[in-house]
Amino acid sequence: MKTVIVCKSVSHGNTRKIADVIGEVLGARIVDPGEIDAAELGGYDLVGFASGVRYMEFYPELVEFVRGLPQARGQQAFLFHTSGFPETPLRRYKRDFQALLAQKGFRVLDTFDCYGYDTWAPLMIVGGVRKGRPNAEDLAAARAFAEKLRARVTATS
Ligand SMILES: Cc1cc2nc3c(=O)[nH]c(=O)nc-3n(C[C@H](O)[C@H](O)[C@H](O)COP(=O)(O)O)c2cc1C
């Protein structure tokens, strides 16, 4: 199963830590959105999209990358992100990104998220929040997610 994870991890490499674990389980190549083009992406059986969150949005580089893709025609995909806080009803960035993937013709099989160390400026008064996240438990949960996903993809392809 040829798998790639398109990962934008800017702040502390939190999302990249999750990508490394999931990528190991799936035998995936991990790339920044700037390192792969649409034609190459089309050659993969499974595509992961991964991002941190900034001001209640996934990183714009990843969103713009997906917006620029042609129709994926049912290509299998998954999504994960790290953030300092749970999504609020005010801005459903995960749901919106998932909708964008669906609009682009991806079949999103599953999603994963966990907390990541957050040093958004006002939070630095207290030294940031979610220190040490993702932690060993988060990485174990990411591994379990990837194992479940791997079984599912194998079963459907
Ligand atoms: C400038 C800035 C803005 C952020 N905005 C949000 C936000 O709106 N919601 C949230 O839950 N986390 C927010 N965070 C926390 C990041 O999403 C979190 O640290 C994430 O794990 C970063 O992933 P990365 O290290 O892979 O880039 C923000 C962090 C920074 C530095």
The ligand as a MOL file (V3000), in Angstrom:
LIG
                    3D

  0  0  0     0  0            999 V3000
M  V30 BEGIN CTAB
M  V30 COUNTS 31 33 0 0 0
M  V30 BEGIN ATOM
M  V30 1 C 0.0520 31.7560 16.8050 0
M  V30 2 C -0.6270 30.4950 17.2680 0
M  V30 3 C -2.0120 30.3690 17.1240 0
M  V30 4 C -2.6600 29.2070 17.5590 0
M  V30 5 N -4.0280 29.1060 17.4140 0
M  V30 6 C -4.6740 28.0180 17.9000 0
M  V30 7 C -6.0860 27.9200 17.8270 0
M  V30 8 O -6.7760 28.7780 17.2990 0
M  V30 9 N -6.6980 26.8180 18.3550 0
M  V30 10 C -5.9800 25.8260 18.9720 0
M  V30 11 O -6.5670 24.8740 19.4640 0
M  V30 12 N -4.6090 25.8620 19.0140 0
M  V30 13 C -3.9450 26.9230 18.4960 0
M  V30 14 N -2.5710 26.9920 18.5600 0
M  V30 15 C -1.8290 25.8370 19.0740 0
M  V30 16 C -1.2880 24.9120 17.9640 0
M  V30 17 O -2.3470 24.4610 17.1300 0
M  V30 18 C -0.5930 23.6930 18.5850 0
M  V30 19 O 0.5500 24.1360 19.2820 0
M  V30 20 C -0.2130 22.6700 17.5160 0
M  V30 21 O 0.1540 21.4700 18.1600 0
M  V30 22 C 0.9170 23.1730 16.6380 0
M  V30 23 O 1.2720 22.1700 15.7440 0
M  V30 24 P 2.7320 22.1130 15.0740 0
M  V30 25 O 3.7630 22.1410 16.1950 0
M  V30 26 O 2.7320 20.8240 14.3410 0
M  V30 27 O 2.8350 23.2950 14.1660 0
M  V30 28 C -1.9130 28.1440 18.1460 0
M  V30 29 C -0.5090 28.2890 18.2740 0
M  V30 30 C 0.1220 29.4300 17.8420 0
M  V30 31 C 1.6300 29.5710 18.0350 0
M  V30 END ATOM
M  V30 BEGIN BOND
M  V30 1 1 1 2
M  V30 2 1 2 3
M  V30 3 2 2 30
M  V30 4 2 3 4
M  V30 5 1 4 5
M  V30 6 1 4 28
M  V30 7 2 5 6
M  V30 8 1 6 7
M  V30 9 1 6 13
M  V30 10 2 7 8
M  V30 11 1 7 9
M  V30 12 1 9 10
M  V30 13 2 10 11
M  V30 14 1 10 12
M  V30 15 2 12 13
M  V30 16 1 13 14
M  V30 17 1 14 15
M  V30 18 1 14 28
M  V30 19 1 15 16
M  V30 20 1 16 17
M  V30 21 1 16 18
M  V30 22 1 18 19
M  V30 23 1 18 20
M  V30 24 1 20 21
M  V30 25 1 20 22
M  V30 26 1 22 23
M  V30 27 1 23 24
M  V30 28 2 24 25
M  V30 29 1 24 26
M  V30 30 1 24 27
M  V30 31 2 28 29
M  V30 32 1 29 30
M  V30 33 1 30 31
M  V30 END BOND
M  V30 END CTAB
M  END
